[in-house]
Amino acid sequence: MDQSDKLRLLQSYWYSPRRLHDSPTRYDFPGDRFLPNRSLMDLDRAHTLLTNKATDFKSSKCNEVYQQKLIESQSLNSEGKRIMVFRGSSKSSTKSIRFVDELRQQMAAISDNKSKQAAYRSIPKAEMIVFDAPGLMDDYYVNIMSWGKNNVLAVGLGPTLYLRNSVDQRTHKLFHVREEDNWPTSITWSEETQTLAVGYTCSNLQLWDAESSKLIRSLQGHSGRIASTAWNGHILTSGSRDKSIINHDIRARNHLASCIKKHSDEVCGLKWSNEGDRLASGGSEKQLYIWEASKMSSSKFLHRFTDHCAAVKALAWCPYQHNVLASGGGWNDRCIRIWNTQKGICIHSIETKAQISGLEWNRHHREILSSHGYSTGEDQNKLCLWKYPSMTKVGEFGNHEPRIINLCQVFNYSNF
């Protein structure tokens, strides 16, 4: 038999559903991973083992313990039926042993427990810690408080800027301004909390290294006080009383990336979205603008909202709906408005009866917190918690004697 005949014979054995078992020839063809090659099976021996009940099959891989377990599983139960026999049974009498079903039941129980716990979540009625803040500027338009991801609170008290570490409770003076008319009016931590941006009354904008307490750089471009700043990676955005918004690229020697002049009054509110693709800017002229990061150099805004009846300072992007923005108006407006910035519409508006100085979304619950100043009723100088998206009031707290100027949220409350 030549080589070609042997090859044809092997191919016939490979594709044949049966083969002669008396052939002494052995083949080492591997079968499919899930469908083994029948030609490699010893079907006669398998048939004998399955049909001969008297045969006690022994294998080195099957010890006595395994054999005993197998015999017990095949024995008769109390109803006289074999457990491992294929026969139908009523669904009601069969206990589900599938892992998916058990997992779903566990997840449903956890969800029920969470909903019950959320329903009974208590709202704090008193403050945890009170800081002395002598010299705090009573100006609605400034933003002189920022809490970084490093758990350090930066606050401007008159001409002095202080850093308070919430872990070791230590307070450190970063700098003191000698000029009486050039106090800090805007303070914002960078995203990596290595740099602190500080805007001043006399149009100065500085970058400070908080760890070394050294001035890194001074940025020029504005001609009026800088009341608002916001970070977006390596871009620092500043808003001024000169009605302009400037994007500073802190990596470049020529830091002026773009300048926008659309507001007709002081820019008192700035906030970049969580994704960094959109900027919200509020002005004292009661207007709110939405800008796209890729088109800011052309000064073309995406939306302009004119629904507010007072200065728009309080701005907050929703952390779980990237197109949703919350804005708050001043004394003549007193409304929190929720915007869909994709469609350019107001999806909710709530009257708070008080001046709104700050907004912060709750990162653990679907809620938003608002801080207030002057009020038409008894809710003056308080913090109010609102359920989202219904915007029903969950509770209110705070015992401030003067009005609340700024509001910021701690990033890691476990170390507070």
WOTA-V67731 format. One record per residue. N is the residue number from 1. SS is DSSP state (@ for helix, = for strand, . for the rest). PSI is psi in whole degrees, 0 to 359 (* if undefined). NEAR is the number of other ideal C-beta (glycine too) atoms within 12 Angstrom. Layout:
n:N ss:SS psi:PSI near:NEAR
n:N ss:SS psi:PSI near:NEAR
This chain:
n:1 ss:. psi:123 near:9
n:2 ss:. psi:181 near:8
n:3 ss:@ psi:321 near:9
n:4 ss:@ psi:324 near:10
n:5 ss:@ psi:320 near:11
n:6 ss:@ psi:322 near:14
n:7 ss:@ psi:318 near:13
n:8 ss:@ psi:324 near:14
n:9 ss:@ psi:317 near:21
n:10 ss:@ psi:319 near:23
n:11 ss:@ psi:323 near:15
n:12 ss:@ psi:322 near:17
n:13 ss:@ psi:323 near:24
n:14 ss:@ psi:316 near:21
n:15 ss:@ psi:348 near:15
n:16 ss:. psi:138 near:18
n:17 ss:. psi:343 near:12
n:18 ss:. psi:166 near:14
n:19 ss:. psi:160 near:25
n:20 ss:. psi:129 near:14
n:21 ss:. psi:353 near:20
n:22 ss:. psi:2 near:8
n:23 ss:. psi:131 near:15
n:24 ss:. psi:353 near:7
n:25 ss:. psi:135 near:16
n:26 ss:. psi:141 near:13
n:27 ss:. psi:142 near:22
n:28 ss:. psi:31 near:11
n:29 ss:. psi:127 near:19
n:30 ss:. psi:141 near:12
n:31 ss:. psi:178 near:15
n:32 ss:. psi:157 near:11
n:33 ss:. psi:320 near:7
n:34 ss:. psi:338 near:6
n:35 ss:. psi:93 near:10
n:36 ss:. psi:158 near:15
n:37 ss:. psi:120 near:22
n:38 ss:@ psi:332 near:21
n:39 ss:@ psi:343 near:28
n:40 ss:@ psi:358 near:22
n:41 ss:. psi:147 near:20
n:42 ss:. psi:83 near:17
n:43 ss:@ psi:328 near:19
n:44 ss:@ psi:316 near:16
n:45 ss:@ psi:323 near:14
n:46 ss:@ psi:318 near:17
n:47 ss:@ psi:321 near:13
n:48 ss:@ psi:317 near:15
n:49 ss:@ psi:328 near:17
n:50 ss:@ psi:330 near:12
n:51 ss:@ psi:336 near:11
n:52 ss:. psi:104 near:13
n:53 ss:. psi:341 near:10
n:54 ss:. psi:349 near:8
n:55 ss:. psi:127 near:13
n:56 ss:. psi:96 near:13
n:57 ss:. psi:127 near:18
n:58 ss:. psi:140 near:12
n:59 ss:= psi:150 near:12
n:60 ss:. psi:336 near:7
n:61 ss:. psi:345 near:8
n:62 ss:= psi:105 near:15
n:63 ss:. psi:180 near:12
n:64 ss:@ psi:325 near:12
n:65 ss:@ psi:316 near:10
n:66 ss:@ psi:319 near:16
n:67 ss:@ psi:321 near:17
n:68 ss:@ psi:318 near:13
n:69 ss:@ psi:320 near:13
n:70 ss:@ psi:321 near:18
n:71 ss:@ psi:319 near:17
n:72 ss:@ psi:323 near:15
n:73 ss:@ psi:336 near:15
n:74 ss:@ psi:359 near:16
n:75 ss:. psi:170 near:16
n:76 ss:= psi:143 near:14
n:77 ss:. psi:189 near:14
n:78 ss:. psi:338 near:7
n:79 ss:. psi:4 near:11
n:80 ss:. psi:21 near:9
n:81 ss:. psi:143 near:16
n:82 ss:= psi:136 near:15
n:83 ss:. psi:321 near:18
n:84 ss:. psi:27 near:14
n:85 ss:. psi:135 near:15
n:86 ss:. psi:105 near:8
n:87 ss:. psi:153 near:11
n:88 ss:. psi:154 near:9
n:89 ss:. psi:152 near:14
n:90 ss:. psi:141 near:8
n:91 ss:@ psi:327 near:8
n:92 ss:@ psi:332 near:7
n:93 ss:@ psi:356 near:10
n:94 ss:. psi:122 near:12
n:95 ss:. psi:130 near:11
n:96 ss:. psi:127 near:14
n:97 ss:. psi:9 near:8
n:98 ss:. psi:138 near:11
n:99 ss:@ psi:324 near:10
n:100 ss:@ psi:318 near:11
n:101 ss:@ psi:318 near:14
n:102 ss:@ psi:321 near:14
n:103 ss:@ psi:319 near:13
n:104 ss:@ psi:321 near:14
n:105 ss:@ psi:320 near:15
n:106 ss:@ psi:318 near:14
n:107 ss:@ psi:322 near:14
n:108 ss:@ psi:320 near:14
n:109 ss:@ psi:319 near:14
n:110 ss:@ psi:319 near:14
n:111 ss:@ psi:320 near:14
n:112 ss:@ psi:320 near:14
n:113 ss:@ psi:320 near:14
n:114 ss:@ psi:319 near:16
n:115 ss:@ psi:324 near:14
n:116 ss:@ psi:320 near:12
n:117 ss:@ psi:322 near:14
n:118 ss:@ psi:327 near:18
n:119 ss:@ psi:330 near:13
n:120 ss:. psi:19 near:10
n:121 ss:. psi:128 near:18
n:122 ss:. psi:143 near:13
n:123 ss:. psi:128 near:21
n:124 ss:. psi:138 near:18
n:125 ss:. psi:347 near:14
n:126 ss:. psi:161 near:11
n:127 ss:. psi:153 near:13
n:128 ss:. psi:312 near:12
n:129 ss:. psi:144 near:14
n:130 ss:. psi:126 near:11
n:131 ss:. psi:139 near:17
n:132 ss:. psi:130 near:12
n:133 ss:. psi:66 near:25
n:134 ss:. psi:138 near:12
n:135 ss:. psi:11 near:19
n:136 ss:. psi:126 near:26
n:137 ss:. psi:125 near:31
n:138 ss:. psi:73 near:22
n:139 ss:. psi:120 near:28
n:140 ss:. psi:329 near:36
n:141 ss:. psi:348 near:38
n:142 ss:. psi:161 near:38
n:143 ss:= psi:88 near:43
n:144 ss:. psi:31 near:43
n:145 ss:= psi:133 near:38
n:146 ss:= psi:133 near:43
n:147 ss:= psi:116 near:30
n:148 ss:. psi:170 near:33
n:149 ss:. psi:349 near:21
n:150 ss:. psi:8 near:27
n:151 ss:. psi:32 near:25
n:152 ss:= psi:126 near:36
n:153 ss:= psi:123 near:39
n:154 ss:= psi:127 near:41
n:155 ss:= psi:138 near:37
n:156 ss:= psi:122 near:40
n:157 ss:= psi:92 near:31
n:158 ss:. psi:234 near:27
n:159 ss:. psi:0 near:26
n:160 ss:= psi:139 near:27
n:161 ss:= psi:125 near:39
n:162 ss:= psi:150 near:34
n:163 ss:= psi:125 near:35
n:164 ss:= psi:121 near:31
n:165 ss:= psi:120 near:23
n:166 ss:. psi:353 near:27
n:167 ss:. psi:306 near:17
n:168 ss:. psi:1 near:13
n:169 ss:. psi:27 near:15
n:170 ss:. psi:146 near:14
n:171 ss:= psi:133 near:21
n:172 ss:= psi:133 near:22
n:173 ss:= psi:119 near:20
n:174 ss:= psi:312 near:31
n:175 ss:= psi:167 near:28
n:176 ss:= psi:127 near:19
n:177 ss:. psi:130 near:26
n:178 ss:. psi:329 near:10
n:179 ss:. psi:131 near:14
n:180 ss:. psi:333 near:11
n:181 ss:. psi:21 near:15
n:182 ss:. psi:59 near:23
n:183 ss:. psi:158 near:33
n:184 ss:= psi:133 near:44
n:185 ss:= psi:353 near:44
n:186 ss:= psi:129 near:48
n:187 ss:= psi:127 near:47
n:188 ss:= psi:127 near:42
n:189 ss:= psi:144 near:34
n:190 ss:. psi:168 near:32
n:191 ss:. psi:323 near:24
n:192 ss:. psi:2 near:17
n:193 ss:. psi:34 near:27
n:194 ss:. psi:336 near:23
n:195 ss:= psi:142 near:35
n:196 ss:= psi:121 near:46
n:197 ss:= psi:130 near:45
n:198 ss:= psi:120 near:45
n:199 ss:= psi:149 near:48
n:200 ss:= psi:170 near:36
n:201 ss:. psi:321 near:31
n:202 ss:. psi:41 near:25
n:203 ss:. psi:8 near:28
n:204 ss:. psi:147 near:33
n:205 ss:= psi:120 near:42
n:206 ss:= psi:153 near:35
n:207 ss:= psi:126 near:31
n:208 ss:= psi:140 near:34
n:209 ss:= psi:110 near:22
n:210 ss:. psi:330 near:34
n:211 ss:. psi:318 near:19
n:212 ss:. psi:355 near:13
n:213 ss:. psi:42 near:17
n:214 ss:= psi:147 near:16
n:215 ss:= psi:124 near:22
n:216 ss:= psi:313 near:23
n:217 ss:= psi:151 near:24
n:218 ss:= psi:132 near:21
n:219 ss:= psi:132 near:36
n:220 ss:. psi:167 near:21
n:221 ss:. psi:331 near:31
n:222 ss:. psi:159 near:36
n:223 ss:. psi:7 near:18
n:224 ss:. psi:176 near:30
n:225 ss:. psi:147 near:35
n:226 ss:= psi:108 near:47
n:227 ss:= psi:347 near:47
n:228 ss:= psi:141 near:49
n:229 ss:= psi:153 near:50
n:230 ss:= psi:140 near:43
n:231 ss:= psi:146 near:34
n:232 ss:= psi:82 near:33
n:233 ss:. psi:238 near:22
n:234 ss:. psi:3 near:21
n:235 ss:= psi:126 near:33
n:236 ss:= psi:122 near:43
n:237 ss:= psi:133 near:47
n:238 ss:= psi:144 near:51
n:239 ss:= psi:142 near:53
n:240 ss:= psi:168 near:42
n:241 ss:. psi:345 near:32
n:242 ss:. psi:9 near:26
n:243 ss:. psi:13 near:28
n:244 ss:. psi:155 near:32
n:245 ss:= psi:126 near:45
n:246 ss:= psi:133 near:40
n:247 ss:= psi:121 near:37
n:248 ss:= psi:123 near:39
n:249 ss:= psi:103 near:23
n:250 ss:. psi:352 near:31
n:251 ss:. psi:335 near:15
n:252 ss:. psi:153 near:15
n:253 ss:. psi:315 near:10
n:254 ss:. psi:93 near:13
n:255 ss:. psi:347 near:26
n:256 ss:= psi:99 near:25
n:257 ss:= psi:319 near:26
n:258 ss:= psi:155 near:28
n:259 ss:= psi:129 near:27
n:260 ss:= psi:133 near:33
n:261 ss:. psi:85 near:24
n:262 ss:. psi:331 near:28
n:263 ss:. psi:145 near:35
n:264 ss:. psi:6 near:17
n:265 ss:. psi:187 near:28
n:266 ss:. psi:137 near:36
n:267 ss:= psi:107 near:49
n:268 ss:= psi:355 near:50
n:269 ss:= psi:130 near:50
n:270 ss:= psi:138 near:48
n:271 ss:= psi:123 near:42
n:272 ss:= psi:146 near:36
n:273 ss:. psi:164 near:30
n:274 ss:. psi:329 near:23
n:275 ss:. psi:347 near:18
n:276 ss:. psi:15 near:23
n:277 ss:. psi:349 near:24
n:278 ss:= psi:147 near:35
n:279 ss:= psi:134 near:46
n:280 ss:= psi:133 near:48
n:281 ss:= psi:132 near:49
n:282 ss:= psi:145 near:50
n:283 ss:= psi:166 near:42
n:284 ss:. psi:346 near:33
n:285 ss:. psi:12 near:26
n:286 ss:. psi:15 near:31
n:287 ss:. psi:148 near:33
n:288 ss:= psi:126 near:46
n:289 ss:= psi:147 near:42
n:290 ss:= psi:124 near:39
n:291 ss:= psi:145 near:40
n:292 ss:= psi:135 near:26
n:293 ss:@ psi:325 near:25
n:294 ss:@ psi:349 near:15
n:295 ss:@ psi:14 near:18
n:296 ss:@ psi:332 near:32
n:297 ss:@ psi:338 near:19
n:298 ss:@ psi:356 near:15
n:299 ss:. psi:24 near:21
n:300 ss:. psi:118 near:17
n:301 ss:. psi:155 near:26
n:302 ss:. psi:314 near:30
n:303 ss:= psi:153 near:29
n:304 ss:= psi:120 near:26
n:305 ss:= psi:133 near:32
n:306 ss:. psi:24 near:21
n:307 ss:. psi:331 near:27
n:308 ss:. psi:150 near:36
n:309 ss:. psi:13 near:24
n:310 ss:. psi:181 near:36
n:311 ss:. psi:141 near:37
n:312 ss:= psi:98 near:50
n:313 ss:= psi:315 near:48
n:314 ss:= psi:119 near:49
n:315 ss:= psi:141 near:49
n:316 ss:= psi:125 near:43
n:317 ss:= psi:139 near:34
n:318 ss:. psi:131 near:33
n:319 ss:. psi:345 near:23
n:320 ss:. psi:3 near:18
n:321 ss:. psi:99 near:24
n:322 ss:. psi:342 near:19
n:323 ss:. psi:3 near:25
n:324 ss:= psi:130 near:33
n:325 ss:= psi:138 near:47
n:326 ss:= psi:137 near:45
n:327 ss:= psi:149 near:49
n:328 ss:= psi:141 near:51
n:329 ss:= psi:166 near:44
n:330 ss:. psi:206 near:34
n:331 ss:. psi:318 near:28
n:332 ss:. psi:359 near:19
n:333 ss:. psi:299 near:34
n:334 ss:. psi:26 near:33
n:335 ss:= psi:141 near:35
n:336 ss:= psi:125 near:44
n:337 ss:= psi:136 near:41
n:338 ss:= psi:126 near:34
n:339 ss:= psi:142 near:38
n:340 ss:= psi:103 near:22
n:341 ss:. psi:349 near:37
n:342 ss:. psi:316 near:19
n:343 ss:. psi:343 near:14
n:344 ss:. psi:38 near:20
n:345 ss:= psi:157 near:19
n:346 ss:= psi:120 near:24
n:347 ss:= psi:347 near:25
n:348 ss:= psi:147 near:26
n:349 ss:= psi:133 near:24
n:350 ss:= psi:132 near:31
n:351 ss:= psi:124 near:24
n:352 ss:. psi:348 near:40
n:353 ss:. psi:21 near:26
n:354 ss:= psi:154 near:39
n:355 ss:= psi:134 near:36
n:356 ss:= psi:117 near:52
n:357 ss:= psi:345 near:50
n:358 ss:= psi:151 near:42
n:359 ss:= psi:137 near:44
n:360 ss:= psi:128 near:36
n:361 ss:= psi:141 near:33
n:362 ss:. psi:124 near:28
n:363 ss:. psi:355 near:20
n:364 ss:. psi:343 near:18
n:365 ss:. psi:158 near:22
n:366 ss:. psi:77 near:22
n:367 ss:= psi:163 near:33
n:368 ss:= psi:138 near:46
n:369 ss:= psi:136 near:41
n:370 ss:= psi:143 near:49
n:371 ss:= psi:146 near:39
n:372 ss:= psi:156 near:43
n:373 ss:= psi:239 near:40
n:374 ss:= psi:142 near:27
n:375 ss:= psi:157 near:26
n:376 ss:. psi:352 near:17
n:377 ss:. psi:217 near:15
n:378 ss:. psi:1 near:11
n:379 ss:. psi:30 near:29
n:380 ss:. psi:140 near:28
n:381 ss:. psi:45 near:26
n:382 ss:. psi:168 near:33
n:383 ss:= psi:134 near:38
n:384 ss:= psi:136 near:39
n:385 ss:= psi:128 near:33
n:386 ss:= psi:138 near:36
n:387 ss:= psi:135 near:23
n:388 ss:. psi:137 near:30
n:389 ss:. psi:3 near:19
n:390 ss:. psi:337 near:15
n:391 ss:. psi:36 near:25
n:392 ss:= psi:143 near:16
n:393 ss:= psi:124 near:25
n:394 ss:= psi:321 near:26
n:395 ss:= psi:173 near:21
n:396 ss:= psi:148 near:28
n:397 ss:= psi:172 near:25
n:398 ss:. psi:134 near:31
n:399 ss:. psi:45 near:16
n:400 ss:. psi:134 near:27
n:401 ss:. psi:306 near:14
n:402 ss:. psi:173 near:19
n:403 ss:. psi:155 near:30
n:404 ss:. psi:125 near:39
n:405 ss:. psi:315 near:35
n:406 ss:. psi:158 near:41
n:407 ss:. psi:131 near:34
n:408 ss:. psi:159 near:30
n:409 ss:. psi:136 near:29
n:410 ss:. psi:141 near:28
n:411 ss:. psi:326 near:23
n:412 ss:. psi:88 near:18
n:413 ss:@ psi:346 near:17
n:414 ss:@ psi:336 near:10
n:415 ss:@ psi:4 near:15
n:416 ss:. psi:* near:20
